[in-house]
Amino acid sequence: MHVKAVIFDWAGTLVDFGSLAPVLALQRVFEESGIAIPVEDVRADMGLGKLDHIRAIGAKPRVARAWSDGRGGAEFQESDAEGLHERFRTLNRHIASERGKLISGVPKVCRTLRERGIAIGSTTGYSRDIMEPVISVARAQGFEADVVVCADDVSESRPSPLAMYQAMVSLGVYPASAIIKVDDTIPGLMEGKAAGAWTVGISETGNEMGMAEEAFAALPARERLDLANAAAKRLTDAGADYVIGSVADLVGIVDDINERLADGERPELLEYETEAV
């Protein structure tokens, strides 16, 4: 038994240091509807499929009240979420591709994985139409996953394991205990745990830190360390098997998991109850 595949998230993990594209797009679509959404309200549910993410934001009491007050008492409805999602898709196609720069260390790590015969898959909370330009931008930088499973490729997105299962089938790899899921969000990590994979949280380049690369690098060393440790703790408390600063630190984790697999260890399986009928 050994690691056969690594399945990565995209924004905040492979590209878009700080996972800023979805934040900017979600804030803008709500602002266009007359509601200012603070960053923390957006980041709280990051990692969900974006329609689910919009539903979650709309259900927050402060947002629900503001929505109702601005519309003569009408409550936030499913049709409102779907309308905002359509606008989000149009807007984020542009923003996500603009922020498609690969995070430092990603190309080197992926070359090492391929040299070891480890497949590279990915799942994302973005829909296929948003991901296509991001995939093209990443390809131009020398990165291409063997498979990309988008939120609208499955009937139920994160934290459901369905996207993981689809990626496993497409890659032709099993069991899940021979797979690593790498993600900067809690729903993305839960997706991996629900599938029975090992999970690796990303503390510095993604949602939990939530800072552009330049802003993160400009922090005093002590403040940067404190914030990174706090982000790592949140991911660990959520159940991540490992937490690293960025994908650049992944190879050592693969080695450790291979040793644990050889010793007969397997990752904890998180029970997940589907909402599908």
C-alpha positions in Angstrom: 0.0 0.0 0.0 1.3 3.4 -1.0 0.1 6.8 -2.1 -1.4 6.5 -5.6 -2.9 9.9 -6.1 -3.1 13.5 -4.7 -6.3 15.4 -5.3 -5.9 19.1 -5.0 -8.2 22.0 -4.5 -7.6 25.0 -6.8 -8.1 28.5 -5.5 -5.8 29.1 -2.5 -4.1 25.7 -3.0 -2.7 25.5 -6.5 -3.5 29.1 -7.8 -4.7 32.4 -6.5 -2.6 33.0 -3.3 -5.0 34.0 -0.6 -8.1 32.7 -2.4 -9.1 36.2 -3.3 -11.0 35.7 -6.5 -14.2 34.1 -5.0 -14.2 36.7 -2.2 -14.0 39.6 -4.6 -16.7 38.2 -6.9 -19.1 37.3 -4.1 -18.8 40.7 -2.4 -19.4 42.4 -5.7 -22.6 40.5 -6.6 -24.1 41.2 -3.2 -23.0 44.9 -3.4 -24.8 45.1 -6.8 -27.9 44.0 -4.9 -27.4 46.7 -2.3 -25.8 44.7 0.5 -22.2 45.1 1.7 -20.8 41.7 2.8 -17.8 41.8 5.1 -14.9 39.5 4.2 -15.4 37.3 7.2 -19.0 36.5 6.1 -17.7 35.3 2.8 -14.8 33.3 4.1 -16.9 31.5 6.7 -18.4 29.2 4.1 -15.5 29.1 1.6 -15.0 25.7 0.0 -18.7 25.0 -0.7 -20.0 24.9 -4.2 -20.7 28.5 -5.1 -24.5 28.2 -5.3 -24.4 26.6 -1.8 -22.0 29.3 -0.7 -24.4 32.0 -1.9 -27.3 30.3 -0.1 -25.2 30.2 3.1 -24.5 33.9 2.9 -28.1 34.8 2.2 -29.1 32.8 5.3 -26.9 34.8 7.6 -29.3 36.8 9.9 -27.7 40.2 9.1 -27.8 39.6 5.4 -31.3 38.2 5.5 -32.5 41.3 7.3 -30.8 43.7 4.9 -32.2 41.8 1.9 -35.7 41.9 3.3 -35.4 45.6 4.3 -34.4 46.5 0.8 -37.2 44.6 -0.8 -40.3 45.6 1.1 -40.1 42.6 3.5 -39.5 39.9 0.8 -37.3 37.2 2.1 -34.2 35.8 0.4 -35.4 33.0 -1.9 -33.9 30.2 -3.9 -34.6 32.2 -7.0 -32.5 35.1 -5.6 -29.6 32.7 -4.8 -29.8 31.3 -8.4 -29.8 34.8 -9.9 -26.8 35.9 -7.8 -25.1 32.7 -8.8 -25.5 33.4 -12.5 -24.0 36.9 -12.0 -21.2 35.4 -9.9 -20.3 32.9 -12.7 -20.1 35.7 -15.3 -18.0 37.9 -13.0 -15.7 35.3 -11.5 -14.8 33.8 -14.9 -12.8 37.0 -15.4 -11.5 37.5 -11.9 -10.5 33.8 -11.4 -8.5 33.7 -14.6 -6.8 37.0 -13.7 -5.7 35.4 -10.4 -4.7 32.1 -12.0 -1.0 32.5 -11.2 0.4 29.2 -9.8 1.4 29.4 -6.2 5.2 29.1 -5.6 6.3 25.5 -5.3 3.4 23.9 -7.1 5.2 23.0 -10.4 8.2 21.4 -8.6 6.0 19.4 -6.2 3.9 18.1 -9.1 6.9 17.1 -11.1 8.1 15.1 -8.1 4.7 13.4 -7.7 4.7 12.4 -11.4 8.2 11.1 -11.2 7.0 8.8 -8.4 4.1 7.6 -10.4 1.5 9.5 -8.3 -1.5 10.7 -10.2 -2.7 14.3 -9.9 -6.4 15.0 -9.6 -8.4 18.0 -8.5 -11.8 19.1 -7.2 -13.2 22.6 -6.9 -16.2 24.6 -5.7 -16.2 26.4 -9.0 -18.5 25.5 -11.8 -17.0 24.2 -15.1 -17.5 27.4 -17.0 -15.5 29.3 -14.4 -12.7 26.7 -14.3 -12.1 26.4 -18.0 -10.2 29.7 -18.3 -8.4 28.9 -15.0 -7.3 25.5 -16.4 -6.0 27.3 -19.5 -4.0 29.8 -17.5 -2.5 27.1 -15.4 -1.7 25.0 -18.5 0.2 28.0 -20.0 2.3 28.0 -16.8 3.2 24.3 -17.2 0.6 22.7 -14.9 -2.2 20.4 -15.9 -4.1 18.0 -13.6 -5.1 14.5 -14.9 -8.7 15.3 -14.0 -10.7 18.3 -12.8 -14.0 17.7 -11.1 -16.1 20.8 -10.8 -19.0 21.6 -8.5 -21.6 21.2 -11.3 -20.1 17.9 -12.4 -21.8 16.1 -9.5 -25.2 16.2 -8.0 -24.0 17.3 -4.6 -20.9 19.4 -3.9 -18.7 19.7 -0.9 -18.6 18.4 1.8 -20.2 15.5 0.0 -17.5 13.0 -1.2 -19.1 12.7 -4.7 -16.5 14.8 -6.4 -13.7 12.8 -4.8 -15.4 9.5 -5.9 -15.7 10.9 -9.5 -12.0 11.9 -9.5 -11.0 8.5 -8.2 -13.0 6.7 -11.0 -11.5 9.0 -13.7 -8.0 8.5 -12.4 -8.6 4.7 -11.9 -7.2 4.8 -8.4 -8.4 3.1 -5.2 -8.7 2.6 -2.3 -9.4 6.0 -0.8 -6.8 5.3 1.9 -4.1 5.5 -0.9 -5.2 9.0 -1.8 -4.4 12.4 -0.3 -6.8 15.4 -0.5 -5.1 18.8 -0.3 -7.3 21.8 0.4 -7.2 25.2 2.1 -10.9 25.1 3.2 -12.7 23.1 5.8 -15.5 21.9 3.5 -12.8 20.7 1.0 -11.1 18.8 3.8 -14.4 17.3 4.9 -14.9 16.2 1.3 -11.7 14.2 1.5 -12.5 12.8 5.0 -15.9 11.7 3.8 -14.3 9.8 1.0 -11.9 8.1 3.3 -8.7 9.8 2.1 -5.9 11.4 4.0 -6.3 15.2 4.3 -3.7 17.9 4.2 -4.8 21.5 5.1 -3.1 24.6 3.6 -2.6 27.3 6.2 -0.7 30.1 4.6 -1.7 30.5 0.9 -5.4 30.0 1.2 -8.7 30.9 2.8 -7.7 30.6 6.4 -5.0 33.2 6.0 -6.9 35.1 3.3 -4.1 37.5 2.3 -2.5 38.3 -1.0 1.0 37.1 -1.4 2.6 40.6 -1.2 0.6 41.5 1.9 1.5 38.2 3.6 5.2 38.6 2.8 5.2 42.2 4.1 4.0 41.1 7.6 6.5 41.2 10.4 7.9 37.7 10.9 6.3 37.3 14.4 2.9 38.4 13.2 3.1 36.2 10.1 4.0 33.2 12.3 1.2 33.9 14.8 -1.4 34.2 12.0 -0.1 31.0 10.3 -0.3 29.1 13.6 -3.8 30.3 14.2 -4.9 29.2 10.7 -3.2 25.8 11.2 -5.0 25.3 14.4 -8.4 25.9 12.8 -7.7 23.4 10.1 -6.3 20.8 12.6 -9.4 21.4 14.9 -11.6 20.7 11.9 -10.0 17.3 11.4 -7.1 17.7 9.0 -4.6 14.8 9.3 -1.8 17.2 8.4 -1.4 21.0 8.0 1.4 22.6 5.9 2.0 26.2 4.9 1.7 25.6 1.2 1.8 22.8 -1.4 5.6 23.4 -1.6 5.8 21.4 1.7 3.8 18.4 0.5 6.5 15.8 -0.5 7.5 15.1 3.1 3.9 14.5 4.0 3.6 11.9 1.2 6.7 10.1 2.6 5.2 10.1 6.1 1.8 8.7 4.8 3.6 6.0 2.9 5.3 4.9 6.1 2.0 4.9 8.0 0.3 2.9 5.2 3.2 0.4 5.3 2.6 0.1 9.1 -1.1 -0.7 8.5 -2.5 2.7 9.4 -5.5 4.1 7.5 -7.1 7.5 7.6 -10.2 8.2 9.7 -13.4 7.9 7.7 -15.9 10.8 8.4 -19.5 9.6 8.2 -21.4 11.8 5.7 -25.1 11.6 5.2 -26.2 12.7 1.8 -29.0 15.3 1.4 -30.1 13.7 -1.9 -33.4 11.9 -2.0 
